[in-house]
């Protein structure tokens, strides 16, 4: 299941009488049956479901097209960091990407919300988030936001793990234990949520976290279980807490809209079907990945892995939800705010 992948430029080869003449897909409408190459990038940790999900897309597209559509992979920062990746796909420099949910949120508050970051602290658990994400109304809003604000076609979401909160200073067993910790956060919404808990948020890329923890520039960080292991954060973190009000992180699998529109309908259907199957695969993958990561962390990599009880999770929601509702209304407007919060509440048990 764990295929390895790498990526190239988007080129269509047309068969002429005189031989093969390469033309870029950006300049010609493809017809079903032509050989096509499309790049697919990501910025996930190597070996994680955020990388294995796009790998699965490559595997499925090439299988369904009988090798006619080639997906050339650039995984784990090989081409871009998360911000540059969004710019590249918006401008058509790459065909497809698995986009970081927090950085997409900088372009669209609605997408930050739907990607779970905009309502952090307000989910019952991971299943609540998936129920919300699977609503047709939610997908329709996300598709429109991507089309209108990023010039991108949304294909699916790739699950990347639940959220762990790790720090060097003390165990976090209650809401009060978050207070005054300096923590790396990603995006406005996550920073706002943690600030409501008394945390001092600091914006850093994932590549900077290890050194910042080692030097004491920050006390802690929040990310997926796989990130804590793959990036060896456990070497510089003592205490890890699982907070179920922060659900499964999911990245956006998407294609540049101009490139997408130049594909034949048949090729679009192949890629779209593969993307949906990869989303389902990623949800299964991430459950196994999380279990394996917890086993390693509990095996002595850190002093403690603590699962925050529901009573404390509910306290977090009570503290942060008013702040998150206010933030989102200011950023996205009253109508969008009422719509998405209504759907979140509708899917809560």
C-alpha positions in Angstrom: 0.0 0.0 0.0 2.9 2.3 0.6 4.0 3.2 -3.0 6.8 5.6 -3.6 6.3 8.4 -6.1 8.1 11.4 -7.9 6.7 14.2 -10.3 7.4 16.1 -13.6 5.9 18.9 -15.7 2.4 18.7 -17.3 2.9 17.6 -20.9 0.6 16.0 -23.5 2.0 14.0 -26.4 0.1 14.1 -29.6 0.7 11.4 -32.3 1.3 12.9 -35.7 2.1 11.2 -39.0 5.8 12.3 -38.6 6.1 11.1 -35.1 5.6 12.3 -31.5 5.4 16.1 -31.0 5.2 17.3 -27.4 2.8 20.1 -26.5 2.0 21.4 -23.0 -1.4 20.7 -21.7 -1.8 24.4 -20.9 -2.0 25.2 -24.7 -4.1 22.5 -26.1 -7.3 20.7 -25.3 -6.6 17.0 -24.5 -8.7 14.3 -26.1 -9.4 11.0 -24.4 -6.8 8.5 -25.4 -3.7 10.7 -25.4 -0.7 10.2 -23.1 -0.6 12.7 -20.4 1.9 13.6 -17.6 0.8 15.6 -14.5 2.8 16.7 -11.5 1.5 15.9 -8.0 3.3 17.6 -5.0 2.9 17.5 -1.3 4.5 18.8 1.9 3.7 16.0 4.3 6.2 14.0 6.4 7.8 11.2 4.5 5.9 7.9 5.0 2.8 9.6 6.5 -0.7 9.2 5.2 -0.4 12.8 3.8 2.2 11.4 1.4 0.7 7.9 1.0 -2.7 9.4 0.0 -1.2 11.2 -3.0 0.8 8.1 -3.7 -2.4 6.2 -3.9 -3.8 8.7 -6.4 -0.8 8.0 -8.6 -1.3 4.3 -8.3 -5.0 4.4 -9.1 -4.9 6.9 -11.9 -2.2 5.0 -13.7 -4.0 1.7 -13.2 -7.4 3.0 -14.3 -5.9 4.7 -17.4 -3.7 1.6 -18.1 -0.6 3.7 -17.8 -1.7 6.4 -20.3 -2.0 9.1 -17.6 1.4 9.4 -15.8 1.4 11.0 -12.3 4.9 12.3 -11.6 5.3 12.7 -7.8 7.3 15.3 -5.8 6.6 14.4 -2.2 7.6 16.0 1.1 8.8 19.5 0.2 10.8 18.3 -2.9 9.5 21.3 -4.9 7.8 23.8 -2.6 7.1 24.7 1.0 3.3 24.9 1.8 2.9 28.6 0.9 4.8 28.4 -2.3 2.9 25.3 -3.3 -0.4 27.1 -3.1 1.0 29.9 -5.3 2.4 27.4 -7.8 -0.9 25.5 -8.3 -3.0 28.7 -8.5 -0.7 29.9 -11.3 -0.6 26.5 -13.1 3.1 25.9 -12.5 2.1 22.5 -11.2 -0.9 20.4 -12.1 -1.9 18.9 -8.8 -1.0 19.2 -5.1 -2.0 18.0 -1.6 -2.4 21.5 0.0 -1.7 22.3 3.6 -5.0 23.1 5.3 -3.8 26.0 7.4 -2.0 27.8 4.6 -5.1 27.4 2.3 -7.0 29.1 5.2 -4.9 32.2 4.6 -6.7 32.5 1.2 -10.1 31.6 2.4 -11.5 31.7 6.0 -14.3 29.3 4.8 -11.7 26.7 3.7 -9.8 27.1 7.0 -13.1 26.3 8.8 -13.9 23.3 6.6 -10.3 22.1 6.9 -11.0 21.9 10.7 -8.6 24.6 11.7 -11.2 27.4 11.7 -13.3 25.6 14.3 -10.5 24.0 16.4 -11.6 23.3 19.9 -15.2 23.0 18.8 -15.4 19.5 17.5 -16.7 16.6 19.7 -14.1 14.2 18.2 -12.7 13.0 14.8 -15.9 11.3 13.8 -17.8 14.6 14.3 -15.5 16.3 11.9 -15.9 13.5 9.3 -19.7 13.7 9.5 -19.4 17.5 8.9 -16.9 17.1 6.0 -19.1 14.5 4.3 -22.1 16.8 4.0 -22.8 17.7 0.3 -23.4 21.3 1.4 -19.9 21.5 2.9 -18.2 20.1 -0.2 -20.1 22.4 -2.4 -18.9 25.5 -0.4 -15.3 24.2 -0.5 -15.4 23.6 -4.2 -16.7 27.1 -4.9 -14.1 28.7 -2.6 -11.3 26.9 -4.4 -12.6 27.8 -7.8 -13.3 31.5 -7.1 -10.3 32.3 -4.8 -7.5 30.0 -5.9 -8.3 29.0 -9.5 -8.2 25.4 -8.3 -10.4 22.3 -8.7 -11.0 20.5 -5.4 -10.7 16.7 -5.9 -10.9 15.3 -2.3 -9.4 15.6 1.1 -6.5 13.4 2.4 -6.6 12.6 6.1 -3.3 13.3 7.9 -3.8 12.2 11.5 -5.3 13.6 14.7 -3.7 16.3 16.7 -1.2 15.9 19.5 0.0 18.7 21.8 3.6 18.2 23.0 5.7 20.4 25.2 9.0 20.3 27.2 7.9 21.9 30.4 5.0 20.0 32.1 2.2 17.5 31.7 -1.0 18.9 30.3 -3.9 17.2 32.1 -6.3 20.1 32.5 -7.3 23.3 30.6 -5.3 25.3 33.2 -2.1 23.4 32.3 -2.0 25.1 28.8 -1.5 28.5 30.4 1.6 30.5 29.5 3.2 27.8 27.3 4.9 29.2 24.2 3.6 27.0 21.4 4.2 26.8 17.6 0.9 27.3 15.8 -0.1 27.4 12.1 -2.5 30.0 10.8 -4.7 32.7 12.4 -7.5 30.4 13.6 -5.2 28.0 15.5 -3.3 30.8 17.1 -6.6 32.4 18.2 -7.9 29.1 19.7 -4.7 28.5 21.7 -4.6 32.1 22.8 -8.0 31.6 24.4 -6.5 28.8 26.5 -3.7 31.1 27.7 -1.1 29.8 25.3 1.5 32.2 23.7 1.3 31.3 20.0 4.3 31.5 17.7 4.2 31.0 13.9 6.9 28.7 12.6 7.3 26.2 9.8 7.4 22.5 10.7 11.1 22.5 9.7 11.9 25.0 12.4 10.2 23.3 15.3 12.9 20.9 16.3 15.5 23.5 16.7 13.1 26.0 18.4 12.2 23.3 21.0 15.8 22.4 21.5 16.8 26.0 22.1 13.8 26.8 24.3 12.5 29.4 21.8 9.1 27.6 22.2 7.8 25.2 24.8 5.7 23.1 22.6 4.1 22.3 19.2 0.9 20.8 17.8 0.9 18.3 14.9 0.0 14.7 13.9 1.4 11.6 15.7 3.5 10.8 12.6 5.1 14.2 12.6 6.3 13.8 16.2 8.0 10.6 15.2 9.2 11.3 11.6 10.7 14.7 12.6 12.0 13.3 15.9 10.2 15.9 18.0 10.1 13.3 20.7 13.8 13.9 21.3 13.1 17.4 22.5 9.6 17.0 23.9 8.8 15.4 27.3 5.0 15.4 27.5 2.3 14.8 24.9 -1.4 15.2 25.2 -4.2 14.1 22.9 -7.0 16.6 22.7 -10.1 15.2 20.9 -11.5 18.7 20.3 -8.9 19.0 17.6 -10.0 16.5 15.0 -8.3 14.6 12.1 -6.2 17.1 10.1 -7.0 16.8 6.4 -5.1 18.3 3.5 -6.8 19.4 0.2 -6.1 17.3 -2.9 -6.6 19.7 -5.8 -5.7 20.5 -9.4 -5.1 23.8 -11.2 -8.4 24.7 -12.8 -7.0 25.8 -16.2 -5.1 22.5 -16.6 -8.1 20.5 -15.3 -10.4 22.2 -17.9 -8.1 21.2 -20.7 -8.4 17.5 -19.8 -11.0 15.4 -21.6 -14.1 14.5 -19.6 -13.0 10.9 -19.5 -9.6 11.7 -18.1 -11.3 14.0 -15.5 -13.5 11.1 -14.4 -10.5 8.8 -14.0 -8.6 11.3 -11.8 -11.7 12.3 -9.8 -12.6 8.7 -9.0 -9.0 8.0 -8.0 -9.0 11.0 -5.7 -12.2 9.9 -3.9 -10.8 6.4 -3.4 -7.6 7.9 -2.1 -9.6 9.9 0.5 -11.3 6.7 1.7 -7.9 5.0 1.8 -6.4 7.8 3.8 -9.0 7.5 6.5 -8.2 3.8 7.0 -4.4 4.6 6.7 -4.5 7.3 9.4 -6.2 5.1 12.0 -3.5 2.4 11.6 -0.8 5.1 11.5 -2.0 6.7 14.8 -2.2 3.4 16.6 1.4 2.6 15.5 2.6 6.0 16.5 1.0 5.8 20.0 2.6 2.4 20.6 6.1 3.9 19.8 5.5 7.0 21.9 4.3 4.9 24.9 7.3 2.6 24.4 9.6 5.2 26.1 10.1 7.9 23.5 8.5 10.5 25.8 7.8 10.7 29.5 4.1 10.7 29.0 1.3 10.3 26.4 -1.9 11.5 28.0 -5.4 11.3 26.6 -7.4 14.4 27.7 -10.7 13.3 29.2 -14.0 14.3 27.7 -14.7 16.6 30.8 -11.6 18.7 29.9 -12.4 18.7 26.2 -15.8 20.1 26.9 -14.2 22.8 29.0 -12.0 23.7 26.1 -15.0 24.0 23.8 -16.8 26.2 26.3 -13.8 28.5 26.5 -12.9 28.8 22.8 -16.1 28.5 20.8 -17.3 32.1 21.5 -13.9 33.4 20.4 -13.8 31.2 17.3 -17.4 32.1 16.3 -16.5 35.8 16.6 -13.3 35.4 14.6 -14.9 33.5 11.8 -17.8 36.0 11.5 -15.4 38.9 11.2 -13.3 37.1 8.6 -15.9 35.3 6.5 -19.1 37.4 7.0 -22.3 36.7 8.9 -24.0 34.5 6.2 -21.0 32.1 5.7 -20.5 32.0 9.5 -24.1 31.1 10.3 -24.1 28.5 7.5 -20.9 26.6 8.6 -21.5 26.9 12.3 -25.0 25.6 11.7 -23.7 22.6 9.8 -21.1 21.9 12.6 -23.8 22.0 15.2 -26.1 19.8 13.0 -23.5 17.0 12.9 -22.7 17.1 16.6 -24.2 14.3 18.6 
